[in-house]
Amino acid sequence: MQGGADNAMIRRYALASGVIFSIVAALHLLRVIFGWELRVGPIDIGLSISIVAVVVLAPLAVRAWAIFISLKK
């Protein structure tokens, strides 16, 4: 592949990653803010899981968006 094609592929990957990480991080943050309960079958998922998810996913989203923006067309 040529440099331009590689950049286009990385840019699409960064865009997809940024969107997914941002949406999931935002949903977990909303869950923490509003205290939404989450139950998977008989198991209650604590808010601490969402706090950890936000701490992990938010920087991943920021980094993905930074890569997307840095690779201009």
C-alpha positions as CSV (number, residue, x, y, z in Angstrom):
1,M,0.0,0.0,0.0
2,Q,1.0,3.5,-0.6
3,G,1.4,6.2,2.2
4,G,-1.9,7.9,1.2
5,A,-3.8,4.6,1.3
6,D,-2.3,3.7,4.7
7,N,-3.3,7.1,6.1
8,A,-6.8,6.7,4.8
9,M,-7.2,3.3,6.4
10,I,-5.7,4.5,9.7
11,R,-8.0,7.5,9.6
12,R,-11.1,5.3,9.1
13,Y,-10.0,3.1,11.9
14,A,-9.4,6.1,14.2
15,L,-12.8,7.5,13.3
16,A,-14.6,4.2,14.1
17,S,-12.6,3.8,17.3
18,G,-13.3,7.4,18.4
19,V,-17.0,7.1,17.8
20,I,-17.4,3.8,19.6
21,F,-15.2,4.7,22.6
22,S,-16.9,8.1,22.9
23,I,-20.4,6.6,22.9
24,V,-19.6,3.9,25.4
25,A,-17.7,6.3,27.7
26,A,-20.6,8.8,27.5
27,L,-23.1,6.1,28.4
28,H,-21.1,5.0,31.4
29,L,-20.6,8.6,32.5
30,L,-24.4,9.2,32.3
31,R,-24.9,6.0,34.3
32,V,-22.6,7.3,37.0
33,I,-24.2,10.8,37.0
34,F,-27.8,9.6,37.2
35,G,-27.2,6.5,39.2
36,W,-28.8,4.2,36.7
37,E,-28.9,0.6,37.8
38,L,-27.6,-2.2,35.6
39,R,-28.5,-5.8,36.0
40,V,-27.3,-8.6,33.8
41,G,-29.5,-11.6,34.6
42,P,-29.3,-12.0,38.4
43,I,-26.1,-10.0,38.7
44,D,-26.1,-6.3,39.7
45,I,-23.3,-4.4,38.1
46,G,-22.0,-1.8,40.5
47,L,-21.3,1.9,39.6
48,S,-17.6,1.3,40.2
49,I,-17.4,-0.7,37.0
50,S,-18.8,2.3,35.1
51,I,-16.3,4.6,36.8
52,V,-13.4,2.3,35.7
53,A,-14.9,2.2,32.2
54,V,-15.0,6.0,31.9
55,V,-11.4,6.2,33.2
56,V,-10.2,3.7,30.6
57,L,-12.4,4.6,27.6
58,A,-12.2,8.4,27.7
59,P,-8.4,8.6,27.1
60,L,-8.8,6.0,24.3
61,A,-11.5,8.1,22.7
62,V,-9.4,11.3,23.0
63,R,-6.4,9.5,21.5
64,A,-8.4,8.1,18.6
65,W,-9.8,11.5,17.8
66,A,-6.3,13.0,18.0
67,I,-5.1,10.5,15.5
68,F,-8.1,11.1,13.2
69,I,-7.5,14.9,13.3
70,S,-3.7,14.6,12.8
71,L,-4.1,12.5,9.6
72,K,-5.6,15.2,7.4
73,K,-6.7,14.1,3.9
